Amino acid sequence: MTAAKTRPALPGLESAWDRLTHGGLLLDPTRLHALARRAPGPLPRATERQLRKRANALSEGNGDAGSFVAFVLEEVCGFVSPRGAWKRGSRVPPAEGRRALTGEMVKPRQLWTGRRDARLPVFLDDGRRLGIGQGRRVTSGVLGWLRAGGEPLAFAILANNFSAPAAEVTRVIDQAVAVLASFSRR
């Protein structure tokens, strides 16, 4: 095998992924490399500039996480019409709420529905440490929501308490979501 064939499809992905503290909640390197082989092309320059601007504003405390996530999912990942439709905030119907094991009703803040019953629920939390300390409640609620449904595929990307630069983690997450979004359910 040549050196070119053994390199990761996404430069820097392996080192950034390995530095994340994830407690086993992320994909293992073998599955990550299988996904990374389907890497998307570069973003259009205008989209890249807007993404950087929004990411910087968010990291400086001047941005809104919900609108940042909406931008990434729509403009970067392609979750747009005619492929599907978004419901956000109070427009996510109460019927989308599910009772977690704790008895709490949990509902995504954003929900994309597409063809062939495709769904992407988006849960946001302002906490600094998702899945750790008080952040466990949010993670537990999301997992409870996922378990209460019958969806055949679910994934979560948690990037807290990591040792890689935030921009690098965001880039890796964006690439992983783009690759996952490119798969067909059938």
C-alpha positions in Angstrom: 0.0 0.0 0.0 1.4 3.4 -0.9 1.5 6.3 1.5 -1.1 8.2 -0.6 -3.6 5.4 0.0 -3.1 5.4 3.8 -3.7 9.1 4.4 -7.0 10.2 5.8 -9.4 11.6 3.2 -9.8 14.8 5.2 -6.5 16.3 6.1 -6.0 16.9 9.8 -9.2 14.9 10.6 -7.4 12.0 12.3 -5.3 14.1 14.7 -8.2 16.4 15.6 -10.5 13.4 16.1 -8.0 11.6 18.3 -7.5 14.7 20.5 -11.3 15.0 21.3 -12.3 13.8 24.8 -15.5 12.0 24.0 -15.8 9.0 26.4 -16.4 6.6 23.6 -19.4 8.5 22.2 -17.9 9.3 18.9 -17.2 7.0 15.9 -14.2 4.7 16.1 -11.3 5.5 13.7 -12.3 2.7 11.3 -15.9 4.0 10.8 -14.6 7.6 10.8 -12.3 6.8 7.9 -15.1 5.0 6.0 -17.2 8.2 6.3 -14.3 10.4 5.4 -13.7 8.7 2.1 -16.9 10.5 1.0 -15.5 14.0 1.8 -17.4 16.9 0.2 -15.7 19.4 -2.0 -14.6 22.8 -0.8 -17.2 25.4 0.2 -17.9 28.3 -2.1 -15.8 31.3 -0.9 -18.8 33.4 0.1 -20.2 30.6 2.2 -16.8 30.0 3.8 -16.4 33.7 4.7 -19.9 33.8 6.2 -19.2 30.6 8.1 -16.0 32.0 9.6 -17.7 35.3 10.4 -20.6 33.6 12.2 -18.3 31.1 14.0 -16.1 34.0 15.2 -19.1 35.9 16.5 -20.4 32.8 18.3 -17.1 32.1 19.9 -16.8 35.7 21.1 -20.3 35.6 22.6 -21.9 37.8 20.0 -23.7 35.2 18.0 -26.8 33.0 18.4 -26.2 29.3 18.5 -29.5 28.5 16.9 -29.0 30.7 13.8 -25.4 29.4 13.5 -26.6 25.8 13.5 -29.3 26.8 11.0 -26.7 28.4 8.7 -24.4 25.4 8.8 -27.2 22.8 8.2 -28.8 24.8 5.4 -25.9 26.6 3.6 -23.0 24.1 4.3 -24.8 20.8 4.5 -27.6 21.4 2.1 -30.6 20.7 4.3 -32.9 23.0 2.2 -36.0 22.9 0.0 -36.9 21.0 -2.1 -35.2 18.2 -0.2 -37.1 19.0 3.0 -38.4 21.6 5.3 -37.4 23.1 8.7 -39.5 23.8 11.7 -37.8 25.8 14.4 -38.6 27.0 17.9 -42.3 27.2 18.6 -43.1 25.9 15.1 -41.8 22.4 16.1 -45.2 20.8 16.9 -45.9 19.6 20.5 -46.5 16.1 19.0 -42.7 16.0 18.4 -42.2 16.0 22.2 -41.3 12.6 23.7 -41.2 11.5 27.3 -37.7 10.7 28.5 -37.0 8.0 31.1 -36.9 10.8 33.7 -40.6 11.6 32.8 -39.5 15.0 31.3 -41.0 16.0 28.0 -38.2 16.6 25.5 -38.6 18.3 22.1 -36.0 19.3 19.5 -35.4 23.1 19.0 -35.2 22.5 15.3 -36.5 19.7 13.1 -35.9 19.0 9.5 -38.1 16.6 7.7 -37.4 15.3 4.2 -38.3 12.7 1.7 -38.8 9.1 2.7 -39.5 10.0 6.3 -36.0 11.5 6.7 -35.7 13.5 9.9 -33.0 15.5 11.6 -33.8 16.7 15.1 -31.5 19.4 16.4 -31.1 19.9 20.2 -29.1 22.9 21.5 -27.9 23.7 24.9 -26.1 26.8 26.2 -24.1 24.8 28.8 -20.3 24.6 28.5 -20.0 20.9 29.3 -22.5 18.8 27.6 -22.7 15.3 29.0 -20.7 16.3 32.1 -22.1 17.6 35.4 -25.3 19.5 34.9 -24.9 18.9 31.1 -25.8 15.3 31.7 -29.4 16.3 32.0 -29.5 17.6 28.5 -27.7 14.6 27.1 -30.0 12.3 28.9 -33.0 14.1 27.6 -31.8 13.9 24.0 -31.0 10.2 24.4 -34.4 9.6 25.9 -36.0 11.4 23.0 -34.1 9.2 20.5 -34.9 6.0 22.4 -38.6 6.9 22.6 -38.8 7.1 18.7 -38.5 4.4 16.2 -35.9 6.1 13.9 -33.5 3.5 12.4 -30.4 5.8 12.5 -29.5 8.4 15.1 -26.2 10.2 15.8 -25.0 12.9 18.1 -21.9 15.0 17.9 -20.7 16.1 21.3 -17.6 18.3 21.4 -16.9 19.3 25.0 -13.9 19.4 27.1 -11.7 18.9 24.0 -8.0 19.7 23.7 -8.1 20.7 20.0 -8.7 24.3 18.9 -12.5 25.0 18.7 -12.2 26.0 15.0 -10.6 22.6 14.3 -13.4 20.8 16.1 -16.1 22.8 14.4 -14.5 22.0 11.0 -14.4 18.3 11.8 -18.0 18.3 13.0 -19.1 20.2 9.9 -17.3 17.7 7.7 -18.8 14.7 9.5 -22.3 16.1 9.2 -21.9 16.9 5.5 -20.7 13.4 4.9 -23.6 11.8 6.9 -26.1 14.1 5.1 -24.9 12.8 1.7 -25.9 9.2 2.5 -29.2 7.8 1.2 -31.5 5.9 3.5 -32.3 3.4 0.8 
